[in-house]
Amino acid sequence: MKPLDKFFTEDPKWHEKIGAIHALLERVKISEEQSGDVLHLRKLNRILSVHASTAIEGNQLTLGQVTDVINGKPVWGPPKDIKEVQNAWHAYNEIPGYAPWSVDDLLRAHAYLTDTLIGESGRFRTGGVAVVASDGTLLHRGALSAQVPNLVAQLLDWGKTSEAHPLIKSSAVHYRLEYIHPFRDGNGRIGRLWQTLILAQWNPLFAWMPMETLVHHNQAMYYKALQDSHAGAVDCRPFIDFMLDAIANSLYKYIDVATQTVVDVPVNVGVNVGVNVGVNVGVPDQILALLAQQPRLSAKEVASLLDKTPRTIERHLKALREQGRIQRVGSDKAGHWEIIARPA
């Protein structure tokens, strides 16, 4: 194993990317303050994160089904997939209670993620593990099981004491967890969760960023960045570079969603009228926010996410199309929605 102080080389471009992310965070803060419903906005993004993180690992539930599971509604689907979503929702909601440099908390989070799904839930693996391609090609072999506890402890101690910027540090820890592969299963999920945790400790806004969604949409690039980082000598520079871009894109996406959920109510409108306007304006704006982030959503999935009937959503979609605010590209089954920008 490469010494922890030498497992990545810095790229001069990272400083520019970090500066851009700092500026985006200020924009996110302003967008949230102007949003019509911050709590709802954050819940939607966490649902999207849970769906994306489990889907990356092969979970077959649709976004609508994931939403129903989280909202306690009955869902017909593989019991394992349903349990994975319930576990991930629990694990993400525990973010405020984790200490990012605690081995015990890492194990506790893994226990939440894999509860009843694997035999070594919340424990480091006791056997060997390898990552293989669909054609059977060996891509990566994890560390020897006897070395895992010490390697993870060293990694978290490095994170605690390193002076690297949290954006760099969180990406490096994420990569290193995948490289060590400390668990029998759930390594990808715990790596993504732990990066979110480290970032949220630095800036609480990151607890709600849809970073996993961007990784899901760029899954091939995600795995390629992992492979490039340990092709030959271990250097996770390619992975850090990928994650910095994914983080920036997730912030842009969050700003877009927050902007779409702004409710404009005139100051001189009475209280009762203002409430009614807010409700009436809110549903179309929330639909636009979701379609901006997930353009392939069906009317049924949008209805499930917003806790509305499919008929209500279809009525709003029809109105939005007639208003020239959205258009459908392709077939109902395989197409996607496009938001039509309003003239400045």
C-alpha positions in Angstrom: 0.0 0.0 0.0 1.3 3.5 -0.9 2.0 5.7 2.1 -1.0 7.9 2.9 0.8 11.2 2.4 1.7 10.1 -1.1 -1.4 8.5 -2.6 -2.3 11.5 -4.7 -0.5 14.2 -6.6 -2.0 17.7 -6.7 -3.2 19.3 -9.9 -2.7 23.1 -10.2 -6.2 23.4 -11.7 -7.8 22.2 -8.5 -7.3 25.6 -6.9 -9.4 27.2 -9.6 -12.1 24.5 -9.2 -12.2 24.9 -5.5 -12.6 28.7 -5.9 -15.5 28.2 -8.2 -17.1 25.8 -5.7 -16.8 28.4 -3.0 -18.6 30.9 -5.2 -21.3 28.4 -6.0 -21.9 27.7 -2.3 -22.7 31.4 -1.8 -25.2 31.2 -4.7 -26.7 28.0 -3.2 -27.2 29.8 0.1 -29.0 32.7 -1.6 -31.1 30.4 -3.7 -32.2 28.5 -0.7 -33.2 31.7 1.1 -35.3 32.6 -1.9 -36.9 29.2 -2.3 -40.6 28.8 -1.5 -40.0 25.7 0.7 -36.5 24.8 1.8 -37.4 21.7 3.8 -39.4 20.2 0.9 -36.5 21.1 -1.5 -34.0 19.4 0.7 -36.2 16.3 1.2 -36.6 16.0 -2.6 -32.8 16.2 -3.1 -32.2 13.6 -0.4 -34.7 11.2 -2.0 -32.8 11.7 -5.3 -29.5 11.0 -3.6 -30.8 7.8 -2.0 -32.3 6.6 -5.3 -29.1 7.4 -7.2 -26.7 5.8 -4.7 -28.7 2.5 -4.6 -29.3 2.5 -8.3 -25.5 2.7 -8.9 -25.2 -0.6 -7.1 -28.0 -2.2 -9.2 -31.2 -1.4 -7.2 -34.1 -1.7 -9.7 -36.7 0.5 -7.9 -37.8 3.5 -9.9 -37.6 7.0 -8.4 -41.4 6.9 -7.8 -41.1 3.6 -6.0 -38.2 4.9 -3.9 -40.3 7.9 -2.9 -43.2 5.6 -1.9 -40.9 3.5 0.2 -39.5 6.6 2.0 -43.1 7.9 2.5 -44.2 4.5 4.0 -46.4 3.5 1.1 -46.7 -0.1 -0.1 -44.5 -0.9 -3.0 -44.4 -4.0 -5.2 -40.7 -4.8 -5.8 -37.8 -7.0 -4.7 -37.7 -7.1 -0.9 -34.0 -6.7 -1.0 -34.2 -3.5 -3.1 -36.9 -2.1 -0.8 -34.8 -2.8 2.3 -31.8 -1.2 0.6 -33.7 2.1 0.2 -35.0 2.0 3.7 -31.5 1.4 5.0 -30.0 4.2 2.9 -32.7 6.7 4.0 -31.9 5.8 7.6 -28.2 6.1 7.1 -28.4 9.5 5.4 -30.7 10.9 8.0 -28.1 10.0 10.7 -25.5 12.3 9.0 -25.6 14.9 11.9 -24.7 12.2 14.4 -21.6 10.8 12.7 -18.0 11.8 13.4 -16.2 11.5 10.1 -12.9 10.3 11.6 -14.4 7.7 13.9 -14.0 4.0 12.9 -16.9 3.1 15.2 -19.2 5.6 13.4 -18.1 4.3 10.0 -19.0 0.8 11.1 -22.3 2.1 12.5 -23.2 3.7 9.2 -22.4 0.5 7.4 -24.7 -1.4 9.7 -27.5 1.0 8.9 -26.8 0.7 5.1 -26.7 -3.1 5.1 -29.0 -4.1 8.0 -30.3 -7.7 7.4 -28.8 -7.7 3.9 -25.4 -9.2 4.5 -23.9 -11.5 7.1 -21.1 -9.0 8.2 -23.3 -5.9 8.5 -21.4 -3.2 10.5 -18.2 -5.3 10.6 -15.1 -5.4 8.5 -14.9 -8.4 6.1 -13.2 -11.5 7.2 -12.4 -12.8 3.7 -11.0 -11.7 0.5 -12.9 -9.6 -2.1 -12.4 -8.6 -5.7 -14.1 -6.3 -8.2 -14.6 -8.0 -11.5 -16.1 -6.7 -14.8 -19.2 -8.2 -16.4 -16.9 -10.3 -18.6 -15.1 -11.7 -15.6 -12.0 -9.6 -15.9 -10.4 -8.7 -12.6 -10.5 -5.0 -12.1 -9.3 -4.7 -8.5 -8.5 -6.8 -5.5 -9.2 -5.4 -2.1 -6.7 -5.3 0.7 -6.0 -8.5 2.8 -8.8 -8.8 5.3 -6.3 -8.9 8.2 -5.0 -5.5 7.1 -8.3 -3.8 6.8 -8.9 -2.6 10.4 -5.5 -0.9 10.5 -5.7 0.5 7.0 -9.1 2.1 7.7 -7.9 3.5 11.1 -4.8 5.0 9.3 -7.0 6.5 6.6 -9.4 8.2 9.0 -6.4 9.4 11.2 -4.9 10.9 8.0 -8.2 12.7 7.3 -8.4 14.0 10.8 -4.9 15.5 10.7 -4.4 16.3 7.0 -4.4 20.0 6.0 -5.7 19.2 2.6 -8.8 21.2 1.6 -12.1 19.3 2.6 -13.1 19.1 -1.1 -9.8 17.3 -1.8 -9.7 15.3 1.5 -13.3 14.0 1.1 -12.6 12.8 -2.4 -9.4 11.1 -1.4 -11.1 9.3 1.5 -13.9 8.2 -0.8 -11.4 6.8 -3.2 -9.3 5.1 -0.5 -12.3 3.4 1.0 -13.1 1.9 -2.5 -9.4 0.9 -2.8 -9.2 -0.8 0.5 -12.7 -2.3 0.0 -13.2 -2.9 3.8 -16.6 -4.5 3.6 -18.1 -7.6 2.0 -20.7 -5.4 0.4 -21.8 -1.8 0.5 -18.3 -0.2 -0.2 -19.6 2.1 -2.9 -22.5 3.3 -0.8 -20.4 3.9 2.3 -17.8 5.7 0.3 -20.3 8.1 -1.2 -22.0 8.6 2.2 -18.7 9.3 3.9 -17.7 11.9 1.3 -21.0 13.6 1.8 -20.5 13.5 5.6 -17.0 15.1 5.4 -18.3 17.8 3.1 -21.3 18.4 5.4 -19.0 18.8 8.4 -17.2 21.6 6.4 -20.4 23.2 5.0 -23.8 22.0 6.2 -25.3 22.7 2.8 -23.6 19.6 1.5 -25.8 17.3 3.5 -28.5 18.1 0.9 -26.5 18.2 -2.3 -27.6 15.7 -5.0 -24.0 14.6 -5.6 -24.9 11.0 -5.9 -27.3 11.9 -8.7 -24.5 13.4 -10.8 -22.4 10.3 -10.1 -25.2 8.1 -11.2 -25.7 10.0 -14.5 -22.0 9.7 -15.1 -21.5 6.2 -13.8 -19.1 5.1 -16.5 -16.9 8.1 -15.9 -17.1 7.4 -12.1 -15.8 3.9 -12.5 -13.2 4.9 -15.1 -11.9 7.5 -12.6 -11.6 4.8 -10.0 -9.8 2.5 -12.4 -7.4 5.2 -13.6 -6.5 6.0 -10.0 -5.1 2.6 -9.3 -3.8 1.6 -12.8 -0.2 0.8 -12.0 1.0 3.1 -9.2 -1.8 4.3 -6.9 -2.6 8.0 -7.5 -6.2 9.1 -7.0 -5.6 12.4 -8.8 -8.1 11.3 -11.6 -10.8 10.4 -9.1 -10.4 13.7 -7.2 -10.6 15.6 -10.5 -13.8 13.8 -11.4 -15.4 14.4 -8.0 -14.5 18.1 -8.0 -16.4 18.4 -11.3 -19.3 16.3 -10.0 -19.5 18.5 -6.8 -19.6 21.7 -8.9 -22.3 20.3 -11.2 -24.4 19.1 -8.2 -24.3 22.7 -6.9 -25.3 24.1 -10.2 -28.2 21.6 -10.3 -29.3 22.5 -6.8 -29.3 26.2 -7.7 -31.5 25.4 -10.7 -33.9 23.4 -8.5 -34.0 26.0 -5.8 -34.6 28.7 -8.4 -37.5 26.8 -9.8 -39.2 26.5 -6.4 -39.2 30.3 -5.7 -42.8 31.5 -5.1 -43.3 35.1 -6.1 -46.1 36.6 -4.0 -46.7 40.4 -4.1 -46.0 42.2 -0.8 -49.3 44.0 -0.8 -51.4 40.8 -1.2 -53.5 39.9 1.8 -52.5 36.9 4.0 -55.3 34.6 2.8 -54.8 35.4 -0.9 -51.1 35.1 -0.5 -51.4 31.6 0.9 -53.7 30.6 -2.0 -51.3 32.0 -4.5 -48.4 30.2 -2.9 -50.2 26.9 -3.1 -51.3 27.4 -6.7 -48.0 28.6 -8.0 -46.0 26.0 -6.0 -47.1 22.8 -7.7 -46.1 23.9 -11.3 -42.8 25.3 -10.0 -42.1 22.1 -8.1 -42.8 20.1 -11.2 -40.4 22.3 -13.2 -37.8 21.8 -10.4 -38.0 18.0 -10.6 -38.0 17.9 -14.4 -34.9 20.2 -14.5 -33.1 17.6 -12.3 -34.6 14.4 -13.7 -35.9 15.1 -17.2 -37.0 11.4 -17.7 -39.5 11.4 -14.9 -42.9 10.1 -15.8 -46.1 11.9 -14.6 -46.7 9.0 -12.2 -43.2 9.4 -10.7 -43.6 13.2 -10.4 -47.0 12.6 -8.7 -45.4 10.2 -6.2 -42.6 12.6 -5.4 -44.9 15.5 -4.8 -47.6 13.4 -3.1 -50.2 14.4 -5.7 -52.5 12.3 -7.8 -51.3 11.4 -11.3 -54.3 13.1 -12.7 -53.4 16.4 -11.0 -49.8 16.2 -12.3 -51.0 15.4 -15.8 -53.3 18.5 -15.7 -50.3 20.7 -14.6 -48.1 19.2 -17.3 -50.6 19.9 -19.9 -50.9 23.5 -18.7 -47.1 23.9 -18.7 -46.9 22.6 -22.2 -49.7 25.0 -23.4 -47.8 27.9 -21.7 -44.7 27.0 -23.6 -42.7 26.3 -20.5 -41.9 22.6 -21.2 -41.8 20.3 -24.2 -41.7 16.6 -24.6 -38.9 15.2 -26.7 -39.3 11.6 -28.0 -42.0 9.0 -27.0 -44.0 8.9 -23.8 -42.0 5.8 -22.7 -38.5 6.6 -23.9 -38.5 10.4 -24.2 -37.6 13.2 -21.9 -38.8 16.7 -20.8 -37.1 19.9 -21.7 -37.6 23.2 -19.8 -38.1 26.1 -22.2 -36.2 29.2 -20.9 -38.3 32.3 -20.6 -37.1 35.4 -22.4 -35.1 37.7 -20.2 
